[in-house]
Amino acid sequence: MGSVDDTLAGLPESERASLRHVIEVARAIAPDAEDGVSYGVPALRVAGKPLIGVSASATHLSVFPFSPAAIDSVRARLGGFSLSKGTVRFTPDHPLPEDVLGDLIRARLAEIAGRPTG
């Protein structure tokens, strides 16, 4: 297990399952991604750059695509979720839709590869 899996192992089951799902979707899209830490959160990295990070707090779970542009690419489809410049917040009871999550990850991956995300 890498740092992402190790971090998730210490969470309550519902949070662990929700964040593990985010990581599984990311690993399916970017199978060469490596475990690491970026900006203090467990993350998957591609070509030395952060792809997606996850964390849990007392009130919500967070996905960090490390890119305002990646969030902007799916912003219109994230009604009902708390967003900031670099974070999407959700709960186990209100998870991110899988298609939106996949598109968010693909947008970040395209950025890392130097392709436009629009």
Kinemage of the C-alpha trace (Angstrom):
@kinemage 1
@onewidth
@group {chain A} dominant
@subgroup {mainchain}
@vectorlist {calphas} color= white
{ca met a 1} P 0.000 0.000 0.000
{ca gly a 2} L 1.138 3.515 -0.762
{ca ser a 3} L 0.619 6.754 1.076
{ca val a 4} L -2.884 7.269 -0.343
{ca asp a 5} L -4.094 3.834 0.732
{ca asp a 6} L -2.335 4.158 4.091
{ca thr a 7} L -4.062 7.476 4.774
{ca leu a 8} L -7.472 6.166 3.771
{ca ala a 9} L -7.071 3.092 5.984
{ca gly a 10} L -7.381 5.251 9.100
{ca leu a 11} L -10.749 6.785 8.169
{ca pro a 12} L -14.252 5.667 9.144
{ca glu a 13} L -15.736 3.219 6.619
{ca ser a 14} L -18.126 5.583 4.812
{ca glu a 15} L -15.432 8.225 4.322
{ca arg a 16} L -12.820 5.626 3.363
{ca ala a 17} L -15.128 4.052 0.772
{ca ser a 18} L -16.031 7.428 -0.746
{ca leu a 19} L -12.432 8.604 -1.057
{ca arg a 20} L -11.197 5.189 -2.170
{ca his a 21} L -13.739 5.367 -5.003
{ca val a 22} L -12.260 8.706 -6.131
{ca ile a 23} L -8.784 7.170 -6.154
{ca glu a 24} L -9.985 4.039 -7.987
{ca val a 25} L -11.575 6.172 -10.720
{ca ala a 26} L -8.352 8.168 -11.026
{ca arg a 27} L -6.216 5.009 -11.181
{ca ala a 28} L -8.462 3.587 -13.910
{ca ile a 29} L -8.055 6.777 -15.972
{ca ala a 30} L -4.345 7.156 -15.229
{ca pro a 31} L -2.989 3.669 -14.490
{ca asp a 32} L 0.602 4.942 -14.396
{ca ala a 33} L -0.168 7.407 -11.594
{ca glu a 34} L 2.015 7.068 -8.535
{ca asp a 35} L 1.130 7.578 -4.895
{ca gly a 36} L 2.539 10.655 -3.267
{ca val a 37} L 1.762 13.757 -1.297
{ca ser a 38} L 1.071 17.164 -2.795
{ca tyr a 39} L 0.396 20.295 -0.809
{ca gly a 40} L 0.130 18.167 2.321
{ca val a 41} L -2.602 15.818 1.090
{ca pro a 42} L -2.332 12.248 -0.166
{ca ala a 43} L -2.389 12.372 -3.937
{ca leu a 44} L -1.791 10.527 -7.143
{ca arg a 45} L 0.938 12.016 -9.319
{ca val a 46} L 1.587 11.758 -13.053
{ca ala a 47} L 4.866 12.847 -14.643
{ca gly a 48} L 5.900 14.282 -11.278
{ca lys a 49} L 2.820 16.526 -11.100
{ca pro a 50} L -0.200 16.120 -8.817
{ca leu a 51} L -3.224 14.614 -10.557
{ca ile a 52} L -5.787 14.315 -7.771
{ca gly a 53} L -5.666 14.528 -4.007
{ca val a 54} L -8.210 13.618 -1.348
{ca ser a 55} L -8.831 14.442 2.278
{ca ala a 56} L -11.429 14.137 5.000
{ca ser a 57} L -12.433 16.759 7.539
{ca ala a 58} L -15.015 16.761 10.295
{ca thr a 59} L -17.788 18.040 8.014
{ca his a 60} L -16.920 16.977 4.466
{ca leu a 61} L -14.629 15.134 2.077
{ca ser a 62} L -12.498 16.975 -0.455
{ca val a 63} L -11.131 16.303 -3.905
{ca phe a 64} L -8.216 18.432 -5.047
{ca pro a 65} L -7.473 18.402 -8.782
{ca phe a 66} L -4.729 21.002 -8.155
{ca ser a 67} L -6.171 23.102 -10.954
{ca pro a 68} L -8.813 25.820 -11.057
{ca ala a 69} L -9.143 25.200 -14.815
{ca ala a 70} L -9.988 21.530 -14.260
{ca ile a 71} L -12.710 22.510 -11.794
{ca asp a 72} L -13.984 25.157 -14.200
{ca ser a 73} L -14.278 22.495 -16.914
{ca val a 74} L -17.000 20.718 -14.891
{ca arg a 75} L -18.259 23.580 -12.694
{ca ala a 76} L -21.657 23.774 -14.431
{ca arg a 77} L -22.266 20.122 -13.495
{ca leu a 78} L -21.389 20.571 -9.818
{ca gly a 79} L -24.527 22.300 -8.592
{ca gly a 80} L -25.178 21.462 -4.950
{ca phe a 81} L -21.494 20.947 -4.151
{ca ser a 82} L -19.254 23.356 -2.281
{ca leu a 83} L -16.481 24.585 -4.560
{ca ser a 84} L -13.445 26.764 -4.193
{ca lys a 85} L -10.638 27.674 -6.530
{ca gly a 86} L -8.947 24.283 -6.114
{ca thr a 87} L -11.345 22.069 -4.162
{ca val a 88} L -14.599 20.196 -4.584
{ca arg a 89} L -16.292 19.255 -1.305
{ca phe a 90} L -18.796 16.448 -0.887
{ca thr a 91} L -20.082 13.926 1.640
{ca pro a 92} L -20.514 10.154 1.586
{ca asp a 93} L -24.280 10.755 1.359
{ca his a 94} L -23.859 13.170 -1.572
{ca pro a 95} L -20.915 11.828 -3.627
{ca leu a 96} L -19.619 13.372 -6.813
{ca pro a 97} L -21.336 11.930 -9.881
{ca glu a 98} L -18.960 9.406 -11.427
{ca asp a 99} L -19.116 10.943 -14.917
{ca val a 100} L -18.271 14.384 -13.524
{ca leu a 101} L -15.457 12.951 -11.412
{ca gly a 102} L -14.044 11.173 -14.462
{ca asp a 103} L -14.224 14.316 -16.570
{ca leu a 104} L -12.543 16.322 -13.799
{ca ile a 105} L -9.685 13.826 -13.642
{ca arg a 106} L -9.366 13.696 -17.430
{ca ala a 107} L -9.237 17.512 -17.559
{ca arg a 108} L -6.380 17.555 -15.044
{ca leu a 109} L -4.588 14.755 -16.883
{ca ala a 110} L -4.877 16.716 -20.143
{ca glu a 111} L -3.385 19.739 -18.399
{ca ile a 112} L -0.444 17.691 -17.160
{ca ala a 113} L 0.059 16.379 -20.713
{ca gly a 114} L -0.013 19.942 -22.044
{ca arg a 115} L -3.358 19.683 -23.812
{ca pro a 116} L -6.172 22.234 -23.421
{ca thr a 117} L -8.881 21.341 -20.895
{ca gly a 118} L -11.837 23.169 -22.420
